[in-house]
């Protein structure tokens, strides 16, 4: 297992204690072009979880939080739904396609498998 894989598995283990909690998100910085956002995430107990989210998803993390590129959609929802997909595959050992077919993790994995991607708190 290489360093990146070890960091991902450590992030997975760290995030497991926050399963089912609502997440708060703060957009700390937006690039001039509007194509990049730096977002910090907090669990219900006010613990910062952005670093572990970044490591789990292999996104850059810096002084302002998780660096996410893209526009034209809800980038917080995008990050949280990706967390749900990765956590579901790591928890079950199955692919996304298998999970969607069997509905083992719900009708739509991104809804509320791990973090409810529809009910986050925007600060």
N, C-alpha and C positions, 0 to 999 in steps of 0.2 A: 504494500500500500504506500503510495507516494504522499508527499506533504499535503498537497491539495485535498486528496481523498481523506486523510486523517483530520484535516480541519473541517471538512464537510461532515464527517461522522461525529466529531466533537460538537459541532453546532447542532446537529440533529439531537444528540443526547441532551444538550443544554435547553433546547426549545421544547422538549417533551413535557417539561413541568408546566408549560403554559397552555397546554391543549384546552380548547374550549373557552379561553378567556377572550374578552373583547380587546382589541388593539387600538391604541391611539397613534396617530401619525402626524408629524409636523414636517411640512415642506420648508426646509431651512434655506434653500438656495435654488434659484432658477437661472439657467444660463441666459445670456442676452438673446440668443436665437429662440429660446423657449423649447429647445429640443432635449434638454437635460435637466433633471431635477435631482436634488440631494434631499433625501427623506430620512428622518429618524423615526423609529418605531418604539413604542413603549407598551408593555403588558399592563394589565389592570393594577398590579401592585407598584406601578410606576418604574419598574425595572426596564432599563434600556435593552431592547432585543435586536436592534438594527444590525449590530456587528454579526450576530449569529445568523440572522436572515441573509446578510450579504455572503457569508461563508457558505451557507447551505445552497444558495442559488448561484454561487460563483460570480457575484456582482462586485464591483469595486466599492470599498468603504473608506471614507476619509473623515476629515474634521467636521463635515456637515452631515454625515450619515451615509446612507446607501445611495450610490450614484446610479440613476436609472435614466436611460436614453429613450426617447420617443415622445410623441405628442398625439393629440387628437383622441385620447382616451383617458380614462381614470387610471393614472399610473400607480396609485396606492392599491386599488383593486387588482391591478395587474401583478404587482409584487405579491400580495397576499394570496391570490389564486395560484401563483406559481409555488408558493410555500406549501399550499395544500396538496398540489400535485406531487411534489417531491416527498413530503412527509408520508403521503399515502403509499407511494411506491416503496419507500424505505420500511414503513410499518408492516406492509403485507408481503413484500418481496415479489409483487406482481407488476406488470406493465400498466400504463395508463389505459391502453386499449382493453386489457382484461378487466380492469376495474370499472370502466364505463359500461362494458358489456354485461357484467354481472351485477352492477349497481351495489356492490359490496360496501362502498364508501359513500353511498347516497346517489341520488339522481344525477347531480352535477357535483363532482368532487370539489370544485372551486367554491361552492356555496358556503359550506360550514364544516368541512371535514376536520380541519385542525383549528384554523382561525376563521371566523365568519367574515368572509371577504365583502359581504354586503352591509355589515353593521359595524364598521370601524368608526372610530371617533376622529374627526379631523380637527386638529388644533391650530 
